[in-house]
Amino acid sequence: MAMFTVNTSRQDPYKNFKFKVKWDGQLIAGITKVSPLVRTTEAVITRSGSDPSNKHLSPGATSFPVITLERGVTHDTSFEQWANLTHNINGDAAMSLKDYRKDMVIDLLNLQGITVMSFIVFRCWVSEYQALPALDANANCVAIERIVLQHEGWQRDTSVSEPTES
C-alpha cells in the first residue's frame, strides 16, 4: 500500500523543518519552533454492579495541551502585540475582550516549499510571553522570544490535498 495517494512512488515522509504560521491573515516571520499538536481524550471507566471485576472504557472529555511558538528576537512585534491583548501594560487590570483570541494556521511544507498539510488552531490566546531569554555573555546562541498559547482545539484543513511533485 502506498503512503502517498498522488505521488505513489514517494517513500520519504515529510520533514519537520519547513513550515509557516499565520494569524490575522498574515504570515508570522522567523518562527523556528512550534510545539506538537496533541489531542488527548480521557478514558471514562464504568463498572456494572452485577459484574464489579470488569471495567468498561468509553471516551470522555478531550483536552488540547498548550502550543509554544519560538523565534529569534527581532524588531517584529507580532508576538508582543498579541501578548499585550491579555495584559494591559497600563496596569489597571483591563484587557482587550475583542481581539485577544485568534485562530491560527500552521502549514507543513514539502522540500519544494509547497503546502502539503494545513491545520487550523481555534480560539488561541497568549498565556505566557517571554520577551528575552536569560542573557549570557559567555554563550554563543540566538536570543529567543516565546509565546505559549491556550486554545480550544485544532483540526486538519481537508481542502489542502497532496500536491503533485515534479
TORVOKE-618539 format. One line per field, with one value per residue (C-alpha): residue number from 1; residue in one letter; y, x negated, z. Coordinates in nm, 4 decimals, padded with zeros to 6 digits. Example, Ala and Ser with C-alpha at 12.3 -4.5 7.8 and 13.67 -1.06 7.14 Angstrom:
# TORVOKE-618539
k: c(1; 2)
r: c(A; S)
y: c(-00.4500; -00.1060)
x: c(-01.2300; -01.3670)
z: c(00.7800; 00.7140)
This chain:
# TORVOKE-618539
k: c(1; 2; 3; 4; 5; 6; 7; 8; 9; 10; 11; 12; 13; 14; 15; 16; 17; 18; 19; 20; 21; 22; 23; 24; 25; 26; 27; 28; 29; 30; 31; 32; 33; 34; 35; 36; 37; 38; 39; 40; 41; 42; 43; 44; 45; 46; 47; 48; 49; 50; 51; 52; 53; 54; 55; 56; 57; 58; 59; 60; 61; 62; 63; 64; 65; 66; 67; 68; 69; 70; 71; 72; 73; 74; 75; 76; 77; 78; 79; 80; 81; 82; 83; 84; 85; 86; 87; 88; 89; 90; 91; 92; 93; 94; 95; 96; 97; 98; 99; 100; 101; 102; 103; 104; 105; 106; 107; 108; 109; 110; 111; 112; 113; 114; 115; 116; 117; 118; 119; 120; 121; 122; 123; 124; 125; 126; 127; 128; 129; 130; 131; 132; 133; 134; 135; 136; 137; 138; 139; 140; 141; 142; 143; 144; 145; 146; 147; 148; 149; 150; 151; 152; 153; 154; 155; 156; 157; 158; 159; 160; 161; 162; 163; 164; 165; 166)
r: c(M; A; M; F; T; V; N; T; S; R; Q; D; P; Y; K; N; F; K; F; K; V; K; W; D; G; Q; L; I; A; G; I; T; K; V; S; P; L; V; R; T; T; E; A; V; I; T; R; S; G; S; D; P; S; N; K; H; L; S; P; G; A; T; S; F; P; V; I; T; L; E; R; G; V; T; H; D; T; S; F; E; Q; W; A; N; L; T; H; N; I; N; G; D; A; A; M; S; L; K; D; Y; R; K; D; M; V; I; D; L; L; N; L; Q; G; I; T; V; M; S; F; I; V; F; R; C; W; V; S; E; Y; Q; A; L; P; A; L; D; A; N; A; N; C; V; A; I; E; R; I; V; L; Q; H; E; G; W; Q; R; D; T; S; V; S; E; P; T; E; S)
y: c(00.0000; 00.3436; 00.6013; 00.8827; 00.8872; 01.1246; 01.0620; 00.6834; 00.6302; 00.8671; 00.6852; 00.9645; 01.1173; 01.4977; 01.6780; 01.8877; 02.1897; 02.3576; 02.5257; 02.8530; 03.0044; 03.2588; 03.4600; 03.7584; 03.6531; 03.7366; 03.5136; 03.5485; 03.5890; 03.3904; 03.1178; 02.8464; 02.6062; 02.5021; 02.2512; 01.9408; 01.9448; 01.6970; 01.5857; 01.3672; 01.2068; 01.0842; 00.7307; 00.7051; 00.3872; 00.2266; -00.0966; -00.2859; -00.3601; -00.7193; -00.7617; -00.5486; -00.7111; -00.5955; -00.2384; -00.0849; 00.2114; 00.4860; 00.8235; 01.1258; 01.4880; 01.5855; 01.8302; 02.0128; 02.0987; 02.4435; 02.5279; 02.7062; 02.9197; 03.0319; 03.2606; 03.4690; 03.8186; 04.0827; 04.4118; 04.2337; 04.2976; 04.0495; 03.8215; 04.1191; 04.2849; 03.9673; 03.9069; 04.2640; 04.1949; 03.9738; 04.2011; 04.5711; 04.7422; 05.0427; 04.8309; 04.8777; 04.5040; 04.5755; 04.3717; 04.3583; 04.1418; 04.1943; 04.0715; 03.8644; 03.5317; 03.4428; 03.1420; 03.0337; 02.8298; 02.6017; 02.4865; 02.1979; 02.2386; 01.9878; 02.0453; 02.2461; 02.4880; 02.3792; 02.3393; 01.9702; 01.9860; 02.2647; 02.2753; 02.5366; 02.6025; 02.7602; 03.0496; 03.0845; 03.3368; 03.4132; 03.2880; 03.3361; 03.5702; 03.5592; 03.8777; 03.7846; 03.4672; 03.4536; 03.6606; 03.5140; 03.6908; 03.3527; 03.1902; 03.1655; 03.1406; 03.3314; 03.5209; 03.3553; 03.5064; 03.2720; 03.2700; 02.9992; 02.9669; 02.8316; 02.7140; 02.5268; 02.2591; 02.2105; 02.0306; 01.9487; 02.1618; 01.8895; 02.1313; 02.1075; 01.7928; 01.6228; 01.8199; 01.6537; 01.6594; 01.7288)
x: c(00.0000; -00.1341; -00.1848; -00.1032; 00.2080; 00.0865; -00.2896; -00.2714; -00.6452; -00.7381; -00.8739; -01.0089; -00.7757; -00.7604; -01.0313; -00.9567; -01.1736; -00.9658; -00.6510; -00.4587; -00.2448; 00.0308; 00.2777; 00.4911; 00.4294; 00.0570; -00.2492; -00.4499; -00.8186; -01.1044; -00.9299; -01.1860; -00.9895; -00.6273; -00.5410; -00.3439; 00.0298; 00.1689; 00.5226; 00.5962; 00.9322; 00.9815; 01.0982; 01.4137; 01.4198; 01.7540; 01.8446; 02.1688; 02.2922; 02.3570; 02.0037; 01.7756; 01.4490; 01.4705; 01.4076; 01.5563; 01.3917; 01.5551; 01.4323; 01.4735; 01.3605; 01.0966; 00.8197; 00.5613; 00.2250; 00.0749; -00.1162; -00.4502; -00.5961; -00.9600; -01.1648; -01.4792; -01.4422; -01.3988; -01.2150; -00.8934; -00.6466; -00.3709; -00.4361; -00.4425; -00.1339; 00.0726; -00.0563; 00.0348; 00.4004; 00.4255; 00.2112; 00.2795; -00.0565; 00.1154; 00.1666; 00.5410; 00.6132; 00.8253; 00.7694; 00.8959; 01.2070; 01.2485; 00.9280; 00.7300; 00.8425; 00.7262; 00.7473; 00.4028; 00.2988; -00.0043; -00.1131; -00.3544; -00.5575; -00.7387; -01.1003; -00.9768; -00.8045; -00.4514; -00.1894; -00.1136; 00.0908; 00.2602; 00.4020; 00.6345; 00.5988; 00.9108; 00.9555; 00.5918; 00.4749; 00.1353; 00.0970; -00.2802; -00.5198; -00.8986; -01.0435; -01.4068; -01.5818; -01.8414; -02.1301; -02.4800; -02.7940; -02.9696; -02.7044; -02.7129; -02.3471; -02.0468; -01.8239; -01.4793; -01.1371; -00.8487; -00.4727; -00.2597; 00.0901; 00.4011; 00.6539; 00.9792; 00.8637; 00.7427; 00.8379; 00.6767; 00.7851; 00.9041; 00.9203; 00.5385; 00.4534; 00.1320; -00.0282; -00.1811; -00.5581; -00.7839)
z: c(00.0000; -00.0946; 00.1795; -00.0637; -00.2807; -00.5550; -00.5531; -00.5215; -00.5758; -00.2913; 00.0111; 00.2331; 00.4918; 00.5116; 00.7072; 01.0157; 00.9332; 00.6604; 00.7883; 00.8061; 01.0815; 01.0126; 01.2177; 01.1243; 00.7624; 00.7949; 00.7836; 01.1043; 01.0307; 01.1755; 01.3750; 01.4420; 01.6591; 01.7055; 01.9758; 01.8698; 01.8048; 02.0568; 02.1398; 02.4429; 02.5192; 02.8734; 02.9319; 03.1444; 03.3481; 03.4310; 03.6002; 03.6223; 03.9719; 03.8754; 03.7356; 03.9578; 03.8476; 03.4847; 03.3778; 03.0647; 02.8985; 02.6944; 02.5673; 02.7932; 02.7727; 02.5180; 02.6046; 02.3971; 02.5583; 02.5054; 02.1896; 02.2173; 01.9383; 01.9390; 01.7199; 01.7312; 01.8786; 01.6046; 01.5650; 01.4552; 01.7393; 01.6456; 01.9495; 02.1875; 02.0367; 02.0762; 02.4300; 02.5258; 02.4443; 02.7563; 02.9729; 02.9908; 03.0172; 03.1821; 03.4911; 03.5517; 03.5022; 03.1946; 02.8802; 02.5253; 02.5120; 02.1387; 01.9761; 02.2280; 02.0743; 01.7249; 01.5001; 01.3857; 01.0805; 01.0741; 00.7281; 00.6712; 00.3506; 00.1330; 00.0273; -00.2737; -00.0337; -00.1304; 00.1427; 00.1890; 00.5108; 00.6976; 01.0498; 01.1962; 01.5686; 01.7197; 01.9628; 02.0699; 02.3264; 02.4780; 02.8355; 02.8575; 02.6795; 02.7033; 02.5544; 02.6204; 02.7298; 03.0038; 02.8738; 02.8965; 02.7756; 02.7512; 02.5325; 02.1555; 02.0512; 01.9222; 02.1673; 02.1573; 02.2251; 02.3005; 02.3400; 02.4961; 02.3511; 02.5154; 02.2595; 02.2116; 01.9707; 01.6178; 01.3033; 00.9745; 00.6797; 00.4433; 00.1498; 00.1333; -00.0596; -00.1608; -00.4448; -00.7478; -00.7101; -01.0062)
